[in-house]
Amino acid sequence: MVGPAFEKIVWVNSFSDEAGNIVRAPFSDLIPLEIRNVVTFSENNGVTTMTLCSGPINATEEERSFFEGMLESMQEGFGGTFDQLEEYLADHC
């Protein structure tokens, strides 16, 4: 039996210490403490497309501005990761 098709996955990303407390990223004091991520799945002619949208939550204006300034570099990083996932799934599923 096949279960329902999921349309999106939502989660909050943050760095933590050994005790699980939310802490600043080790590489920048301006990265927001919490980032909400939404991956949406859509299908067109049998091809599934994944779309990732991310944004800071509970952030200061300075943190939001810093995050927005990083968006272009994040496109390259996530794109490469998703390309690897696509290759993995093609080989293993």
DRENBA-197368 format. One record per residue: residue number from 0; x, y, z of N, C-alpha, C, O in turn. Coordinates in nm, 4 decimals. Layout:
- NUM / X / Y / Z / X / Y / Z / X / Y / Z / X / Y / Z
...
// end
This chain:
- 0 / 0.0849 / -0.1182 / 0.0000 / 0.0000 / 0.0000 / 0.0000 / 0.0891 / 0.1241 / 0.0000 / 0.1855 / 0.1321 / 0.0761
- 1 / 0.0573 / 0.2171 / -0.0827 / 0.1316 / 0.3420 / -0.0925 / 0.0616 / 0.4473 / -0.0076 / -0.0601 / 0.4641 / -0.0144
- 2 / 0.1420 / 0.5189 / 0.0734 / 0.0866 / 0.6234 / 0.1588 / 0.0609 / 0.7506 / 0.0807 / 0.0839 / 0.7567 / -0.0401
- 3 / 0.0128 / 0.8521 / 0.1509 / -0.0163 / 0.9795 / 0.0844 / 0.1117 / 1.0463 / 0.0353 / 0.2182 / 1.0304 / 0.0950
- 4 / 0.1002 / 1.1198 / -0.0721 / 0.2149 / 1.1943 / -0.1245 / 0.2321 / 1.3211 / -0.0411 / 0.1359 / 1.3934 / -0.0154
- 5 / 0.3530 / 1.3460 / -0.0005 / 0.3804 / 1.4665 / 0.0766 / 0.4093 / 1.5816 / -0.0190 / 0.4749 / 1.5633 / -0.1215
- 6 / 0.3604 / 1.6988 / 0.0149 / 0.3812 / 1.8151 / -0.0693 / 0.4899 / 1.9066 / -0.0168 / 0.5500 / 1.9822 / -0.0932
- 7 / 0.5161 / 1.9004 / 0.1151 / 0.6233 / 1.9847 / 0.1672 / 0.6747 / 1.9327 / 0.3000 / 0.6071 / 1.8590 / 0.3717
- 8 / 0.7979 / 1.9744 / 0.3301 / 0.8629 / 1.9453 / 0.4571 / 0.9061 / 2.0797 / 0.5145 / 0.9651 / 2.1615 / 0.4439
- 9 / 0.8769 / 2.1027 / 0.6420 / 0.9108 / 2.2285 / 0.7074 / 0.9917 / 2.1972 / 0.8332 / 0.9548 / 2.1098 / 0.9116
- 10 / 1.1045 / 2.2708 / 0.8519 / 1.1829 / 2.2544 / 0.9738 / 1.2572 / 2.3829 / 1.0054 / 1.2733 / 2.4702 / 0.9201
- 11 / 1.3024 / 2.3926 / 1.1305 / 1.3824 / 2.5066 / 1.1749 / 1.5238 / 2.4579 / 1.2003 / 1.5450 / 2.3590 / 1.2705
- 12 / 1.6202 / 2.5282 / 1.1427 / 1.7626 / 2.4978 / 1.1561 / 1.8246 / 2.5905 / 1.2589 / 1.7902 / 2.7086 / 1.2647
- 13 / 1.9153 / 2.5387 / 1.3400 / 1.9935 / 2.6228 / 1.4296 / 2.1177 / 2.5459 / 1.4720 / 2.1227 / 2.4233 / 1.4617
- 14 / 2.2167 / 2.6183 / 1.5193 / 2.3351 / 2.5561 / 1.5775 / 2.3064 / 2.5316 / 1.7248 / 2.2249 / 2.6013 / 1.7852
- 15 / 2.3733 / 2.4327 / 1.7824 / 2.3516 / 2.4051 / 1.9245 / 2.4823 / 2.3653 / 1.9923 / 2.5790 / 2.3247 / 1.9278
- 16 / 2.4813 / 2.3786 / 2.1235 / 2.5958 / 2.3320 / 2.2011 / 2.5725 / 2.1864 / 2.2406 / 2.4747 / 2.1249 / 2.1981
- 17 / 2.6616 / 2.1323 / 2.3211 / 2.6523 / 1.9909 / 2.3601 / 2.5240 / 1.9589 / 2.4367 / 2.4768 / 1.8452 / 2.4347
- 18 / 2.4682 / 2.0587 / 2.5036 / 2.3465 / 2.0382 / 2.5829 / 2.2197 / 2.0609 / 2.5011 / 2.1092 / 2.0457 / 2.5533
- 19 / 2.2341 / 2.0971 / 2.3735 / 2.1181 / 2.1194 / 2.2884 / 2.0642 / 2.2607 / 2.2909 / 1.9586 / 2.2870 / 2.2336
- 20 / 2.1347 / 2.3531 / 2.3565 / 2.0935 / 2.4928 / 2.3593 / 2.1298 / 2.5601 / 2.2270 / 2.2357 / 2.5331 / 2.1703
- 21 / 2.0426 / 2.6469 / 2.1785 / 2.0697 / 2.7208 / 2.0555 / 2.1825 / 2.8196 / 2.0811 / 2.1795 / 2.8955 / 2.1780
- 22 / 2.2827 / 2.8174 / 1.9923 / 2.3987 / 2.9066 / 2.0048 / 2.4284 / 2.9703 / 1.8696 / 2.3740 / 2.9297 / 1.7668
- 23 / 2.5146 / 3.0694 / 1.8716 / 2.5575 / 3.1366 / 1.7493 / 2.6380 / 3.0421 / 1.6615 / 2.7050 / 2.9513 / 1.7109
- 24 / 2.6307 / 3.0643 / 1.5323 / 2.7129 / 2.9885 / 1.4376 / 2.8594 / 3.0177 / 1.4675 / 2.8936 / 3.1313 / 1.5003
- 25 / 2.9462 / 2.9181 / 1.4568 / 3.0871 / 2.9401 / 1.4891 / 3.1590 / 3.0308 / 1.3902 / 3.2683 / 3.0792 / 1.4200
- 26 / 3.1005 / 3.0550 / 1.2739 / 3.1685 / 3.1328 / 1.1704 / 3.1171 / 3.2750 / 1.1546 / 3.1746 / 3.3525 / 1.0781
- 27 / 3.0087 / 3.3121 / 1.2261 / 2.9572 / 3.4480 / 1.2137 / 2.8605 / 3.4793 / 1.3269 / 2.7753 / 3.3975 / 1.3616
- 28 / 2.8745 / 3.5982 / 1.3839 / 2.7809 / 3.6444 / 1.4863 / 2.6541 / 3.7028 / 1.4253 / 2.5617 / 3.7402 / 1.4975
- 29 / 2.6494 / 3.7107 / 1.2917 / 2.5335 / 3.7713 / 1.2258 / 2.4390 / 3.6701 / 1.1626 / 2.3335 / 3.7082 / 1.1119
- 30 / 2.4744 / 3.5426 / 1.1645 / 2.3817 / 3.4403 / 1.1151 / 2.2641 / 3.4341 / 1.2132 / 2.2867 / 3.4231 / 1.3337
- 31 / 2.1408 / 3.4408 / 1.1659 / 2.0268 / 3.4303 / 1.2574 / 2.0330 / 3.3013 / 1.3387 / 2.0796 / 3.1982 / 1.2900
- 32 / 1.9859 / 3.3082 / 1.4621 / 1.9868 / 3.1899 / 1.5479 / 1.8958 / 3.0795 / 1.4943 / 1.9248 / 2.9611 / 1.5115
- 33 / 1.7861 / 3.1179 / 1.4298 / 1.6913 / 3.0196 / 1.3779 / 1.6565 / 3.0523 / 1.2325 / 1.6310 / 3.1674 / 1.1971
- 34 / 1.6563 / 2.9487 / 1.1500 / 1.6207 / 2.9646 / 1.0091 / 1.5128 / 2.8620 / 0.9753 / 1.5315 / 2.7419 / 0.9950
- 35 / 1.4013 / 2.9101 / 0.9247 / 1.2899 / 2.8232 / 0.8847 / 1.3119 / 2.7815 / 0.7401 / 1.3379 / 2.8653 / 0.6537
- 36 / 1.3015 / 2.6528 / 0.7144 / 1.3195 / 2.5971 / 0.5806 / 1.1913 / 2.5272 / 0.5371 / 1.1286 / 2.4559 / 0.6155
- 37 / 1.1535 / 2.5482 / 0.4126 / 1.0368 / 2.4816 / 0.3550 / 1.0788 / 2.4217 / 0.2217 / 1.1189 / 2.4939 / 0.1304
- 38 / 1.0694 / 2.2896 / 0.2106 / 1.0922 / 2.2222 / 0.0832 / 0.9551 / 2.1833 / 0.0295 / 0.8791 / 2.1127 / 0.0958
- 39 / 0.9246 / 2.2298 / -0.0909 / 0.7965 / 2.2014 / -0.1550 / 0.8214 / 2.1113 / -0.2752 / 0.9156 / 2.1327 / -0.3516
- 40 / 0.7370 / 2.0113 / -0.2910 / 0.7466 / 1.9174 / -0.4022 / 0.6305 / 1.9425 / -0.4983 / 0.5154 / 1.9544 / -0.4564
- 41 / 0.6618 / 1.9503 / -0.6266 / 0.5572 / 1.9642 / -0.7274 / 0.5899 / 1.8706 / -0.8427 / 0.7058 / 1.8362 / -0.8657
- 42 / 0.4866 / 1.8303 / -0.9142 / 0.5055 / 1.7377 / -1.0263 / 0.4494 / 1.7990 / -1.1536 / 0.3435 / 1.8618 / -1.1538
- 43 / 0.5239 / 1.7786 / -1.2622 / 0.4786 / 1.8234 / -1.3922 / 0.5226 / 1.7186 / -1.4938 / 0.6423 / 1.6983 / -1.5140
- 44 / 0.4274 / 1.6523 / -1.5575 / 0.4556 / 1.5489 / -1.6577 / 0.5478 / 1.4393 / -1.6049 / 0.6394 / 1.3949 / -1.6741
- 45 / 0.5221 / 1.3965 / -1.4816 / 0.5996 / 1.2870 / -1.4234 / 0.7354 / 1.3255 / -1.3678 / 0.8104 / 1.2386 / -1.3233
- 46 / 0.7687 / 1.4536 / -1.3693 / 0.8965 / 1.5007 / -1.3160 / 0.8690 / 1.5782 / -1.1877 / 0.7901 / 1.6727 / -1.1863
- 47 / 0.9357 / 1.5366 / -1.0793 / 0.9190 / 1.6039 / -0.9516 / 1.0235 / 1.7134 / -0.9367 / 1.1419 / 1.6925 / -0.9630
- 48 / 0.9777 / 1.8296 / -0.8943 / 1.0663 / 1.9421 / -0.8689 / 1.0624 / 1.9734 / -0.7197 / 0.9554 / 1.9794 / -0.6592
- 49 / 1.1810 / 1.9935 / -0.6611 / 1.1929 / 2.0348 / -0.5219 / 1.2308 / 2.1819 / -0.5190 / 1.3225 / 2.2242 / -0.5895
- 50 / 1.1609 / 2.2598 / -0.4382 / 1.1914 / 2.4007 / -0.4228 / 1.2174 / 2.4270 / -0.2749 / 1.1358 / 2.3913 / -0.1898
- 51 / 1.3314 / 2.4896 / -0.2442 / 1.3676 / 2.5220 / -0.1066 / 1.3536 / 2.6716 / -0.0845 / 1.4096 / 2.7514 / -0.1596
- 52 / 1.2790 / 2.7097 / 0.0185 / 1.2693 / 2.8490 / 0.0614 / 1.3129 / 2.8552 / 0.2066 / 1.2655 / 2.7776 / 0.2896
- 53 / 1.4029 / 2.9469 / 0.2373 / 1.4542 / 2.9615 / 0.3733 / 1.4490 / 3.1062 / 0.4146 / 1.4616 / 3.1966 / 0.3320
- 54 / 1.4304 / 3.1276 / 0.5433 / 1.4310 / 3.2633 / 0.5947 / 1.4473 / 3.2652 / 0.7449 / 1.4065 / 3.1720 / 0.8142
- 55 / 1.5072 / 3.3721 / 0.7949 / 1.5278 / 3.3829 / 0.9388 / 1.3968 / 3.4034 / 1.0131 / 1.3036 / 3.4656 / 0.9621
- 56 / 1.3915 / 3.3502 / 1.1344 / 1.2784 / 3.3770 / 1.2236 / 1.3356 / 3.4304 / 1.3548 / 1.4474 / 3.3964 / 1.3936
- 57 / 1.2586 / 3.5132 / 1.4212 / 1.3021 / 3.5727 / 1.5476 / 1.4378 / 3.6406 / 1.5335 / 1.5194 / 3.6341 / 1.6254
- 58 / 1.4634 / 3.7054 / 1.4204 / 1.5935 / 3.7652 / 1.3919 / 1.5881 / 3.9174 / 1.4030 / 1.4823 / 3.9788 / 1.3891
- 59 / 1.7044 / 3.9762 / 1.4284 / 1.7153 / 4.1215 / 1.4274 / 1.7221 / 4.1695 / 1.2828 / 1.7428 / 4.0893 / 1.1918
- 60 / 1.7048 / 4.2990 / 1.2613 / 1.7164 / 4.3549 / 1.1257 / 1.8557 / 4.3293 / 1.0699 / 1.8702 / 4.2980 / 0.9518
- 61 / 1.9582 / 4.3423 / 1.1538 / 2.0957 / 4.3203 / 1.1095 / 2.1160 / 4.1743 / 1.0657 / 2.1824 / 4.1482 / 0.9654
- 62 / 2.0591 / 4.0803 / 1.1407 / 2.0693 / 3.9391 / 1.1037 / 1.9945 / 3.9110 / 0.9737 / 2.0441 / 3.8377 / 0.8881
- 63 / 1.8761 / 3.9685 / 0.9587 / 1.7991 / 3.9497 / 0.8347 / 1.8758 / 4.0029 / 0.7136 / 1.8814 / 3.9380 / 0.6092
- 64 / 1.9335 / 4.1190 / 0.7284 / 2.0099 / 4.1792 / 0.6199 / 2.1301 / 4.0926 / 0.5835 / 2.1585 / 4.0721 / 0.4654
- 65 / 2.1998 / 4.0426 / 0.6829 / 2.3148 / 3.9559 / 0.6585 / 2.2711 / 3.8292 / 0.5850 / 2.3358 / 3.7867 / 0.4893
- 66 / 2.1609 / 3.7694 / 0.6304 / 2.1085 / 3.6475 / 0.5678 / 2.0744 / 3.6736 / 0.4213 / 2.1109 / 3.5946 / 0.3342
- 67 / 2.0052 / 3.7829 / 0.3938 / 1.9682 / 3.8158 / 0.2561 / 2.0914 / 3.8368 / 0.1693 / 2.0899 / 3.8040 / 0.0506
- 68 / 2.1984 / 3.8912 / 0.2274 / 2.3223 / 3.9103 / 0.1539 / 2.3924 / 3.7803 / 0.1192 / 2.4767 / 3.7774 / 0.0296
- 69 / 2.3585 / 3.6728 / 0.1890 / 2.4199 / 3.5417 / 0.1642 / 2.3417 / 3.4572 / 0.0638 / 2.3893 / 3.3509 / 0.0241
- 70 / 2.2239 / 3.5011 / 0.0221 / 2.1355 / 3.4170 / -0.0594 / 2.2009 / 3.3676 / -0.1877 / 2.1842 / 3.2513 / -0.2244
- 71 / 2.2743 / 3.4534 / -0.2559 / 2.3354 / 3.4110 / -0.3816 / 2.4341 / 3.2965 / -0.3596 / 2.4338 / 3.1999 / -0.4358
- 72 / 2.5183 / 3.3057 / -0.2567 / 2.6152 / 3.1989 / -0.2311 / 2.5462 / 3.0705 / -0.1860 / 2.5970 / 2.9612 / -0.2109
- 73 / 2.4300 / 3.0828 / -0.1193 / 2.3571 / 2.9633 / -0.0763 / 2.3010 / 2.8876 / -0.1959 / 2.2906 / 2.7650 / -0.1912
- 74 / 2.2645 / 2.9575 / -0.3028 / 2.2112 / 2.8920 / -0.4220 / 2.3112 / 2.7908 / -0.4765 / 2.2735 / 2.6802 / -0.5152
- 75 / 2.4374 / 2.8284 / -0.4796 / 2.5404 / 2.7377 / -0.5296 / 2.5550 / 2.6167 / -0.4387 / 2.5626 / 2.5036 / -0.4869
- 76 / 2.5591 / 2.6389 / -0.3084 / 2.5777 / 2.5288 / -0.2134 / 2.4628 / 2.4293 / -0.2155 / 2.4850 / 2.3086 / -0.2252
- 77 / 2.3400 / 2.4796 / -0.2065 / 2.2254 / 2.3899 / -0.2074 / 2.2086 / 2.3232 / -0.3425 / 2.1718 / 2.2059 / -0.3496
- 78 / 2.2351 / 2.3967 / -0.4501 / 2.2228 / 2.3380 / -0.5838 / 2.3145 / 2.2179 / -0.5996 / 2.2725 / 2.1146 / -0.6517
- 79 / 2.4382 / 2.2299 / -0.5556 / 2.5324 / 2.1182 / -0.5642 / 2.4886 / 2.0006 / -0.4791 / 2.5022 / 1.8852 / -0.5195
- 80 / 2.4356 / 2.0303 / -0.3603 / 2.3883 / 1.9232 / -0.2719 / 2.2691 / 1.8521 / -0.3337 / 2.2635 / 1.7291 / -0.3323
- 81 / 2.1730 / 1.9275 / -0.3883 / 2.0562 / 1.8653 / -0.4497 / 2.0955 / 1.7849 / -0.5737 / 2.0362 / 1.6804 / -0.6007
- 82 / 2.1950 / 1.8326 / -0.6494 / 2.2423 / 1.7565 / -0.7647 / 2.2986 / 1.6223 / -0.7194 / 2.2749 / 1.5208 / -0.7848
- 83 / 2.3723 / 1.6199 / -0.6096 / 2.4268 / 1.4949 / -0.5573 / 2.3140 / 1.4025 / -0.5121 / 2.3203 / 1.2814 / -0.5333
- 84 / 2.2112 / 1.4595 / -0.4501 / 2.0965 / 1.3803 / -0.4070 / 2.0283 / 1.3162 / -0.5271 / 1.9921 / 1.1986 / -0.5231
- 85 / 2.0111 / 1.3927 / -0.6327 / 1.9478 / 1.3406 / -0.7541 / 2.0278 / 1.2219 / -0.8095 / 1.9699 / 1.1204 / -0.8482
- 86 / 2.1596 / 1.2350 / -0.8131 / 2.2453 / 1.1255 / -0.8609 / 2.2329 / 1.0039 / -0.7699 / 2.2236 / 0.8911 / -0.8183
- 87 / 2.2326 / 1.0256 / -0.6383 / 2.2205 / 0.9166 / -0.5428 / 2.0892 / 0.8419 / -0.5620 / 2.0868 / 0.7190 / -0.5685
- 88 / 1.9810 / 0.9167 / -0.5708 / 1.8491 / 0.8535 / -0.5887 / 1.8402 / 0.7767 / -0.7181 / 1.7790 / 0.6701 / -0.7227
- 89 / 1.9005 / 0.8291 / -0.8240 / 1.8991 / 0.7588 / -0.9529 / 1.9720 / 0.6250 / -0.9421 / 1.9326 / 0.5276 / -1.0063
- 90 / 2.0773 / 0.6198 / -0.8618 / 2.1564 / 0.4974 / -0.8475 / 2.0990 / 0.3982 / -0.7475 / 2.1252 / 0.2783 / -0.7572
- 91 / 2.0205 / 0.4472 / -0.6508 / 1.9780 / 0.3621 / -0.5392 / 1.8273 / 0.3410 / -0.5260 / 1.7849 / 0.2607 / -0.4430
- 92 / 1.7477 / 0.4081 / -0.6023 / 1.6014 / 0.3926 / -0.5864 / 1.5371 / 0.3436 / -0.7139 / 1.4155 / 0.3251 / -0.7186
// end
